[in-house]
Amino acid sequence: MNRNLTRTAVAAALLAALTACSTNKPNPVPHQVSNGKAAASAAPAAGKPVDASAAFTQISGKVSSAKLSGSVTADNDPNHLLGRPNQYTSKITFADSRIAATDVEGTDKGDVDRGGAIEAFASPADAQARAKYIQAVTKALSALSEYDYVHGTILVRVSHYLTPKQAAEYKIATDGLS
């Protein structure tokens, strides 16, 4: 079977699963999720919550290969989660120039495979719940796995096409969000 056709079919199945099962219950203990591993995480500094665009500005200042590819709105949100209870309040997508174009043929411009996405939430518990949900859904589908880093109210989702060392640059940048 054609590799792109298989990837498209798997992506469609994941999208259906993410959309159908989008209800997250808050987790009272904030954790950082990185490929399914949990560890304690600090919340951002006091003040107003960081939105996805502001987080991307900080992260892209540290990861030069990251380039903004889109802003998610209520009209173009493929998951229909923006602004819904316990879901993200803002979201952007980005591309990473280290990912080969041949690896992401047939994917949409804002697909996490092309680089990643940043989702901002009203509470750290909501961000953590979303990260755990994504990890649970993609656990059995290695083609859809991703690196997920939570810092306070921010979830940074990073493409599995990056090496662990490359993805670690995003983790370090995420941990440094203010």
N, C-alpha and C positions, 0 to 999 in steps of 0.2 A: 504494500500500500504506500502511496506517496507520503513522504515525511511531512509535508506541509498540510496535506489533507488530514493526517492523523493528528497533528498538532491543533488544527482548527477544530476538529471534532472533540478533542479533549478539552480545549479551551471553552467551547460551547457548553459542554457538560458541567465544567466548573462554574461558569457564569450562571447557569441555571441553578446550581446548588447554592452558590453564594446569594443569589437573589431570593430564592425560595426560603432559605434558612438564615435570614439576616437579623433575627432577634438575638441580641446579646444580653446576658445578665451581668451587671457590674461585679467585678471582683474587688473585694475590700482591701486586698493587699497588692500594692503596685509591684510588678516584676518586669524584668526585661526579658523578652523572648528573642532568642537567636537560634533559628533552625530547631525550634522545639525545646531548647534548654532555657530554664528560668533562673534568674538571679535577681538580687535586690537592685532597685533603681531609685535614683533621687528625682524629685520633682523639680521643675524649673524654678528659678528665682521668683520671689514674691512679685506681684504685679498682675497686669492683665495677661490672659493666656496668649501664647504665641499662636498665630495662624499659620497655615501651610505655606503661604508665600514668604512670610518672614523667616520661617524655618529653612526654606529652600535657599534664601539669600545667604543665610549663615553657613549652611552646609556646602553650597557651591563655592563659597569663598575658600573652603578647605579642600574640596574635591574638584579640581579644575576640569575633569573630564565630564562633569555633570552639566547638562544644558536643559533649561526649561523647555518642555514640549507642549504643555497645555495646562489650562485651569479648568477644573471641573465645576459646572454649574448645575442647577436643578434641571435645566433643559438637556444637558448632554451627559449626565451621570449614568453610565451603563449599569450600575448596581442599584440605582434609585434609592440611595441611602442618605444623600446630602440633606442635612437638616432634620432628619427623622429622629425620633426619640432614641437616645443612647448611641447614635451614629455620628459620623464625622460632620463637623461644622464648616470645614473648608478642606479642599483637596487640590493638589497640583500633580502633574506627571512630569517626568524628566527622562531624557535619554542619556546614555553614557557612551562616549565615543570609543571606549575600549571593547564594546560588544560588536562582533562582526555582523555586517548587514545580512550575510547568508544565514546566520543563526535565527534571525527574526523576520525572515521573509514570510509574508502572509499574515503578520500581526498588525494590529491597528497602531496608529501613531502614539496613543497614550498607554499602550500595554506595558505592564510592569517588566515583561521580558526585555524591553528595549532599554531599560535603565532602572526605573522605579517610580514610586509615588510617595507623596507625603500626605498623610491624613491628620487633621487636627480635631480634637474632641473637647467636649465641655469638661470632662473629668479624666484623671489618670485611670480610673477604673474602667471607663468606657474604651480608652485606647488599649488597655491591657486585654480586655475582653475581645476586642476585634482581632488583635494579634493572635491570641490563642485560638480563636475561631478559624482564622486563615490557616494556621499551622495544622489544625485538626483536619480541615478539608483537603489540604494538599499533601498530607503525610503519605498517603498511599499512591500519589501520582507524582513521581519524581520529575516528570517533565514540567510540572507546574510548581515545583518547590521554589521557595524564595527565602531571602534573609529578611527578618523582621526585627527592627530595633525600636523599643519604646523608651521615651524620655518624657516623663510627666504626661502631658496631654497630647504629645506628638507620637505618631507611628510612622516610621520610615520603612518602606517596603523596597527591597533591592533585588534585582534580577539574579537568578541562579546562574546566568551565563558568566557572571564575574567570578573570579577565583576567590577563595576564602580571604586571601591577603588583600585583594582589591576591595571586597565587601567590607573588610575591617576598617578601611578608610572612612566609610559611611558610619560605622559604629562609633569611631572616635569622634567624628564630626557631630553625630547625634548626641553623644554624651556631653559635648561641649556647648549645647544649645543653652541660651540664656533667655 
